[in-house]
C-alpha cells in the first residue's frame, strides 16, 4: 500500500497550477519516490522542484527603461567609444539542482540581459547582479556575481566571442551560495545540495539597423539644430579680414566684432584655401580702420620673439582680447609640415585665425592649431601663404603699414596698436 501523502498532496501545489500540471507533477513524484524511499526525501524532491522556479535567475523581464537604454547604447556606439560587452542579450539559462554532485532536477528557460555602463563608468547588468571588468583591450572579462543580501561576491573569468560590436556572445556558469540554499530550503536543507546556473548570452541590441536609424536621426537633428562657434581674425585693409578656413567652414552666417567697432558686422567669404587653412572675408556696409602693421613674408628664424592676439574660450575667459608671447620654436609644424611654424606662445580654442606678430609689429603668421599632447606647442601658418592666396584671388591690399613700424616700441604699445584690427569671428550654421 502506498503512503497516504502521495494520494493527498494538493496542499503543496501552487494555487495557479492547472490539473494537467498537477498530474505531471504527481507522476514525477511517483518516479522519484523509487529513488528516495522515504517521506522526508520525497518532500525534499518536491522542494527541489519548486526551488527551480524560485531560484531561476530573473532574466525574463526587459527593464521599463528599455527604449531609453537601447537609444543610449546605440547613441554612444556612434558618438563615443563603447565597451564591446555593452548591449541587450537574449539569454538561455540551464538551472540544475544537484545532490551529492548528482543532477536531481534540471530546467531550461529563456530571457534577456541588459549590460551597460552606468554614470560612474561601472559596467553592470540592469538588475545589478553582475559587474564586468575588461582586461586591457582583450576579449577577456573578470565578472563579479553579486549577492548583496549576504554580502557575498563570487568571481569568474569569461571570454567573449566577438567578430564586431554587433556580434557578441558569451557563457557564464555560477553557483548559488550555500547560505541562500539553507535559507530557501529551511528544515529540508541537506549537505551536498547545490544550485548551479549556466547562462549563454547572445547580443541582439544594438544591431546595425538600429544604429543606422539613430545615426540618421542625429544627422537630421544636426540640420535643424542651431550651432554657434567662434574664432579670431585680423584685418589687412579697411574691409578685408583674414581667419582660418576651419573657423568659417560650414557657417551660413558670419559676423565680426571687437572692442573698437562694438557692434557685430556681417561678413562674407571672398576667397579660401582649405588645404592651407586660410579664409579671406569681406565686411559689408562698414569701413574698418586701416591696420598699422605690415605683413612680413620672409621666413622667420627659430628663436624669433613673437606675440599672439585673439579671442580664446570667450564663454569662460570673457570677451576681452587676450595676448600671449613666446618664440618661434621651429620653422616647420606638425609632423614636419613646412607650411607652418611651431610657436611656444600659449594658445587655446578660439585663438584660431588670430595674428602672430614679431616684436616689430609685423604679421608673420596665422594661428591655426595647438598640440593636444604637449604644453605650449602651437602652430601658425606662415604669412607668405596668405599673400599667395591674395595674389591668386586678385585681392589687392596695402601690404605695408600706414604708420611707422614697431621698431623700438614696447610690447604693450605694439599690442595697443594692433588691437583695433584683431576681431572676434562669430559663426552660425543658420
C-alpha positions as CSV (number, residue, x, y, z in Angstrom):
1,X,0.0,0.0,0.0
2,X,1.4,3.4,-1.0
3,X,1.9,6.1,1.7
4,X,-1.2,8.3,2.1
5,X,0.8,11.5,1.5
6,X,1.2,10.6,-2.2
7,X,-2.5,10.4,-2.6
8,X,-3.2,13.8,-1.0
9,X,-0.6,16.4,-1.8
10,X,-2.9,19.2,-3.1
11,X,-1.9,21.5,-0.2
12,X,1.6,21.9,-1.5
13,X,0.7,22.7,-5.2
14,X,0.9,26.4,-6.2
15,X,-2.6,27.9,-6.4
16,X,-2.3,28.7,-10.1
17,X,-1.2,25.2,-11.3
18,X,-3.8,23.6,-13.6
19,X,-4.9,20.0,-13.4
20,X,-2.6,18.7,-16.2
21,X,0.4,20.2,-14.4
22,X,-0.7,18.6,-11.2
23,X,-0.9,15.2,-12.9
24,X,2.5,15.6,-14.4
25,X,4.0,16.6,-11.0
26,X,2.3,13.6,-9.3
27,X,3.9,11.3,-11.9
28,X,7.2,13.0,-11.3
29,X,6.8,12.4,-7.6
30,X,6.0,8.7,-8.1
31,X,9.0,8.2,-10.3
32,X,11.2,10.0,-7.9
33,X,9.8,8.1,-4.9
34,X,11.5,4.9,-6.0
35,X,14.9,6.8,-5.8
36,X,14.2,8.1,-2.3
37,X,12.4,5.5,-0.3
38,X,11.1,7.8,2.5
39,X,8.8,10.7,3.0
40,X,11.4,13.2,4.0
41,X,13.4,12.6,0.8
42,X,10.2,12.9,-1.2
43,X,9.3,16.2,0.4
44,X,12.9,17.3,-0.3
45,X,12.5,16.5,-4.0
46,X,9.2,18.5,-4.2
47,X,11.0,21.5,-2.6
48,X,13.8,21.0,-5.2
49,X,11.3,21.2,-8.0
50,X,9.8,24.4,-6.6
51,X,13.3,25.8,-6.0
52,X,14.0,25.8,-9.7
53,X,11.1,28.3,-10.0
54,X,12.2,30.3,-7.0
55,X,15.9,30.4,-7.8
56,X,15.9,30.7,-11.6
57,X,17.8,33.9,-12.5
58,X,15.4,36.8,-13.3
59,X,16.3,37.2,-17.0
60,X,12.7,37.1,-18.2
61,X,11.8,40.8,-18.0
62,X,13.1,43.7,-20.0
63,X,13.6,46.9,-18.0
64,X,11.0,49.6,-18.0
65,X,13.5,52.0,-19.5
66,X,14.2,49.5,-22.4
67,X,13.7,52.1,-25.1
68,X,15.9,54.7,-23.4
69,X,18.7,52.2,-22.7
70,X,18.6,51.0,-26.4
71,X,18.9,54.6,-27.6
72,X,21.7,55.4,-25.1
73,X,23.8,52.3,-26.1
74,X,23.2,53.0,-29.8
75,X,23.9,56.7,-29.4
76,X,27.2,56.0,-27.6
77,X,28.1,53.4,-30.1
78,X,28.1,56.2,-32.7
79,X,29.5,59.2,-30.7
80,X,31.9,57.6,-28.3
81,X,34.0,54.6,-27.7
82,X,31.8,51.9,-26.1
83,X,32.7,48.6,-24.4
84,X,32.1,45.6,-26.7
85,X,30.1,43.8,-24.0
86,X,27.5,46.6,-23.6
87,X,24.2,45.7,-25.1
88,X,21.0,43.8,-24.7
89,X,21.3,40.0,-24.9
90,X,18.9,37.1,-25.4
91,X,19.7,34.6,-22.6
92,X,19.4,30.8,-22.5
93,X,19.6,29.5,-18.9
94,X,20.1,25.9,-17.7
95,X,19.3,25.6,-14.0
96,X,20.4,22.5,-12.2
97,X,19.8,21.2,-8.7
98,X,22.4,18.6,-7.6
99,X,22.6,16.4,-4.5
100,X,26.0,14.9,-3.8
101,X,27.0,16.0,-7.3
102,X,24.2,14.1,-9.0
103,X,21.6,16.1,-11.0
104,X,18.3,15.8,-9.3
105,X,16.4,18.3,-11.4
106,X,17.2,20.4,-14.5
107,X,15.3,23.1,-16.3
108,X,15.9,25.4,-19.3
109,X,14.5,28.9,-19.7
110,X,14.9,31.9,-21.9
111,X,15.0,35.6,-21.2
112,X,17.1,38.8,-21.7
113,X,20.0,40.5,-20.0
114,X,20.8,44.2,-20.3
115,X,24.5,45.2,-19.8
116,X,25.6,48.8,-19.9
117,X,27.9,51.3,-18.3
118,X,26.3,53.4,-15.6
119,X,27.1,57.1,-14.8
120,X,30.0,56.0,-12.7
121,X,31.6,54.1,-15.5
122,X,30.9,50.6,-14.0
123,X,29.6,48.0,-16.4
124,X,26.7,46.2,-14.9
125,X,23.6,44.4,-15.8
126,X,20.3,46.2,-15.3
127,X,19.4,44.2,-12.2
128,X,22.9,44.8,-10.6
129,X,23.5,41.1,-10.4
130,X,26.8,41.1,-12.5
131,X,29.7,43.5,-12.8
132,X,32.0,43.2,-15.8
133,X,35.6,44.5,-15.9
134,X,37.5,44.2,-19.2
135,X,41.1,43.1,-19.0
136,X,43.1,45.7,-21.1
137,X,42.0,45.7,-24.7
138,X,41.4,41.9,-24.8
139,X,38.1,40.0,-25.1
140,X,38.5,38.6,-21.6
141,X,36.5,40.0,-18.6
142,X,36.5,39.5,-14.9
143,X,32.9,39.0,-13.8
144,X,31.7,39.7,-10.2
145,X,28.5,37.9,-9.3
146,X,26.8,39.9,-6.5
147,X,24.7,38.5,-3.7
148,X,24.3,41.8,-1.7
149,X,21.8,40.4,0.8
150,X,24.5,38.1,2.1
151,X,27.5,40.4,1.4
152,X,28.9,37.7,-1.0
153,X,30.7,38.3,-4.2
154,X,31.7,35.5,-6.5
155,X,34.4,35.9,-9.1
156,X,34.6,34.4,-12.6
157,X,36.5,35.0,-15.8
158,X,34.9,34.8,-19.2
159,X,36.0,35.4,-22.8
160,X,33.5,36.9,-25.2
161,X,33.2,35.7,-28.8
162,X,33.3,38.9,-30.8
163,X,33.6,39.5,-34.5
164,X,32.5,43.1,-34.2
165,X,30.5,45.2,-31.8
166,X,27.1,43.8,-33.0
167,X,28.1,40.1,-33.0
168,X,29.0,39.3,-29.3
169,X,28.2,36.2,-27.2
170,X,29.5,34.7,-24.0
171,X,28.8,31.9,-21.5
172,X,28.9,32.0,-17.7
173,X,28.4,29.3,-15.0
174,X,28.0,30.1,-11.4
175,X,26.5,28.5,-8.2
176,X,24.0,29.8,-5.6
177,X,25.8,30.4,-2.2
178,X,25.1,27.7,0.4
179,X,23.7,30.3,2.8
180,X,20.9,31.2,0.4
181,X,20.2,27.5,-0.2
182,X,19.9,26.9,3.5
183,X,17.5,29.9,3.9
184,X,15.4,28.7,1.0
185,X,15.3,25.0,2.0
186,X,14.9,25.6,5.7
187,X,14.4,22.3,7.6
188,X,14.7,20.4,4.3
189,X,18.3,21.5,3.6
190,X,20.8,18.7,3.5
191,X,24.6,18.8,3.0
192,X,25.7,18.2,-0.6
193,X,22.9,20.3,-2.1
194,X,23.8,22.7,-4.9
195,X,22.0,25.0,-7.4
196,X,24.1,25.7,-10.5
197,X,23.2,28.1,-13.4
198,X,24.7,28.1,-16.8
199,X,23.8,31.0,-19.0
200,X,24.6,31.6,-22.6
201,X,24.1,35.2,-23.9
202,X,23.9,36.5,-27.5
203,X,23.7,40.2,-28.2
204,X,20.6,41.3,-30.1
205,X,20.7,45.1,-29.5
206,X,22.1,47.3,-30.8
207,X,22.1,45.8,-34.2
208,X,23.3,47.5,-37.4
209,X,19.9,48.6,-38.4
210,X,19.1,50.3,-35.1
211,X,22.5,52.1,-35.1
212,X,21.9,53.3,-38.7
213,X,18.5,54.6,-37.6
214,X,20.0,56.5,-34.7
215,X,22.7,57.9,-37.0
216,X,20.1,59.1,-39.5
217,X,18.2,60.7,-36.7
218,X,21.3,62.5,-35.4
219,X,22.2,63.7,-38.9
220,X,18.6,65.0,-39.3
221,X,18.8,66.8,-36.0
222,X,22.0,68.4,-37.0
223,X,20.3,70.0,-39.9
224,X,17.8,71.7,-37.6
225,X,20.0,72.4,-34.6
226,X,21.3,76.0,-34.3
227,X,25.1,76.0,-33.6
228,X,27.3,79.0,-32.8
229,X,31.1,78.8,-32.7
230,X,33.8,81.4,-32.7
231,X,37.4,82.1,-33.6
232,X,39.7,85.0,-34.2
233,X,40.8,87.1,-37.2
234,X,42.6,90.3,-38.3
235,X,42.1,92.9,-40.9
236,X,44.6,93.6,-43.7
237,X,42.7,96.6,-45.2
238,X,39.7,98.7,-44.3
239,X,37.2,96.0,-45.4
240,X,39.2,92.7,-45.6
241,X,39.7,90.2,-42.7
242,X,41.8,87.1,-42.5
243,X,41.0,84.0,-40.5
244,X,41.3,80.2,-40.7
245,X,39.2,78.1,-43.2
246,X,38.2,75.7,-40.4
247,X,36.8,78.6,-38.4
248,X,34.2,79.6,-41.0
249,X,33.7,76.1,-42.5
250,X,30.0,75.2,-42.7
251,X,29.0,78.6,-41.5
252,X,25.9,80.2,-43.1
253,X,26.2,83.5,-41.3
254,X,29.4,85.1,-40.2
255,X,29.9,88.2,-38.1
256,X,32.9,90.1,-36.8
257,X,33.3,92.3,-33.8
258,X,35.9,93.8,-31.4
259,X,36.2,96.4,-28.7
260,X,36.6,99.2,-31.2
261,X,33.6,98.6,-33.5
262,X,31.5,97.4,-30.5
263,X,28.6,96.0,-32.7
264,X,28.6,92.9,-34.9
265,X,29.3,93.4,-38.6
266,X,28.2,90.9,-41.2
267,X,31.0,89.3,-43.3
268,X,31.1,87.1,-46.4
269,X,33.8,84.7,-47.7
270,X,35.5,86.0,-50.8
271,X,38.5,83.6,-51.0
272,X,39.7,80.5,-49.2
273,X,42.2,77.7,-49.3
274,X,41.1,74.7,-47.4
275,X,44.4,72.8,-47.6
276,X,46.4,75.7,-46.2
277,X,43.5,76.6,-43.8
278,X,43.1,80.2,-44.8
279,X,39.9,82.2,-45.5
280,X,39.5,85.8,-46.6
281,X,36.4,87.7,-45.5
282,X,34.9,91.0,-46.7
283,X,32.8,93.2,-44.4
284,X,29.8,95.0,-45.9
285,X,28.3,98.4,-45.1
286,X,31.2,99.3,-42.8
287,X,34.6,100.8,-43.2
288,X,37.3,99.5,-40.8
289,X,40.4,101.4,-39.7
290,X,43.4,100.6,-41.8
291,X,45.9,98.4,-39.9
292,X,49.1,99.8,-38.6
293,X,51.1,96.7,-39.2
294,X,52.8,95.1,-42.2
295,X,52.6,91.5,-43.5
296,X,56.1,90.0,-43.4
297,X,56.6,87.1,-45.9
298,X,60.3,86.5,-45.2
299,X,61.0,83.2,-43.3
300,X,61.4,83.8,-39.6
301,X,64.4,82.3,-37.8
302,X,64.0,79.8,-35.0
303,X,64.1,81.8,-31.7
304,X,62.4,84.9,-33.1
305,X,60.3,86.6,-30.3
306,X,56.6,86.7,-31.1
307,X,53.2,87.6,-29.6
308,X,49.7,86.4,-30.4
309,X,46.4,88.3,-30.1
310,X,43.0,86.6,-30.2
311,X,39.7,85.7,-28.5
312,X,40.1,82.3,-26.9
313,X,37.5,80.4,-24.9
314,X,35.2,83.5,-24.6
315,X,32.5,81.6,-22.8
316,X,34.7,81.2,-19.7
317,X,37.6,83.7,-20.3
318,X,35.4,86.6,-21.3
319,X,35.2,88.8,-24.5
320,X,38.3,90.9,-23.9
321,X,41.1,90.4,-26.4
322,X,43.9,88.2,-25.0
323,X,47.7,88.4,-25.6
324,X,50.3,85.8,-25.1
325,X,54.0,85.8,-26.0
326,X,56.7,83.3,-26.9
327,X,59.1,82.4,-29.7
328,X,59.2,80.6,-33.0
329,X,60.3,77.2,-31.8
330,X,60.7,75.6,-35.2
331,X,60.4,76.6,-38.9
332,X,58.2,73.5,-39.5
333,X,55.0,72.4,-37.9
334,X,53.1,69.2,-37.1
335,X,55.0,66.2,-38.5
336,X,57.4,68.5,-40.2
337,X,54.8,70.5,-42.2
338,X,56.8,73.3,-43.8
339,X,53.7,75.5,-44.3
340,X,53.7,76.0,-40.6
341,X,55.8,77.5,-37.8
342,X,55.8,75.8,-34.4
343,X,55.4,78.5,-31.7
344,X,55.6,78.5,-27.9
345,X,53.1,81.3,-27.2
346,X,50.2,79.6,-25.3
347,X,47.0,79.3,-27.5
348,X,43.6,77.9,-26.8
349,X,40.4,77.1,-28.8
350,X,39.2,80.4,-30.2
351,X,42.7,81.6,-31.0
352,X,42.4,80.0,-34.4
353,X,42.7,82.6,-37.2
354,X,44.4,85.2,-35.0
355,X,47.6,87.0,-36.0
356,X,51.1,86.2,-34.9
357,X,53.3,89.3,-34.7
358,X,57.1,89.8,-34.4
359,X,58.4,92.4,-32.0
360,X,58.5,95.0,-34.8
361,X,54.7,94.7,-35.1
362,X,54.7,92.7,-38.4
363,X,52.3,89.9,-39.0
364,X,54.4,86.8,-39.6
365,X,51.8,84.1,-39.3
366,X,48.2,83.0,-38.6
367,X,47.4,80.8,-35.6
368,X,45.8,77.5,-36.7
369,X,46.2,74.8,-34.1
370,X,47.8,73.6,-30.9
371,X,49.2,70.2,-30.0
372,X,46.9,68.4,-27.6
373,X,49.5,66.2,-26.1
374,X,52.2,68.8,-25.4
375,X,52.3,72.0,-23.4
376,X,52.9,75.4,-25.2
377,X,53.2,73.8,-28.6
378,X,51.1,75.7,-31.2
379,X,51.2,76.1,-34.9
380,X,50.9,79.1,-37.2
381,X,50.5,79.3,-41.0
382,X,53.4,81.3,-42.5
383,X,52.4,84.7,-43.8
384,X,53.8,84.0,-47.3
385,X,50.9,81.6,-47.9
386,X,48.4,84.4,-47.0
387,X,50.0,86.6,-49.7
388,X,49.9,83.7,-52.1
389,X,46.2,83.3,-51.7
390,X,45.6,87.1,-52.0
391,X,47.6,87.1,-55.3
392,X,45.8,84.1,-56.6
393,X,42.4,85.6,-55.8
394,X,43.4,89.0,-57.2
395,X,42.7,90.8,-54.0
396,X,44.9,93.9,-53.7
397,X,45.8,95.5,-50.3
398,X,48.3,97.9,-49.0
399,X,50.9,95.4,-47.8
400,X,52.8,97.8,-45.7
401,X,51.8,99.7,-42.5
402,X,50.1,103.0,-42.8
403,X,52.1,104.2,-39.8
404,X,55.8,103.7,-38.9
405,X,56.7,100.1,-38.0
406,X,57.2,99.0,-34.5
407,X,61.0,99.4,-34.1
408,X,61.9,100.3,-30.6
409,X,58.3,100.1,-29.4
410,X,57.4,98.3,-26.2
411,X,55.3,95.2,-26.3
412,X,52.4,97.0,-24.6
413,X,52.5,99.7,-27.3
414,X,52.5,97.1,-30.1
415,X,49.5,95.3,-28.6
416,X,47.6,98.6,-28.3
417,X,48.5,99.5,-31.9
418,X,47.2,96.1,-33.2
419,X,44.1,95.6,-31.0
420,X,41.6,97.7,-33.2
421,X,42.3,95.4,-36.1
422,X,42.0,92.0,-34.4
423,X,38.5,90.6,-34.5
424,X,36.3,88.1,-32.8
425,X,34.8,85.9,-35.5
426,X,31.2,84.6,-34.8
427,X,29.8,81.8,-37.0
428,X,26.3,80.4,-37.1
429,X,25.0,77.4,-39.1
430,X,21.7,79.2,-40.0
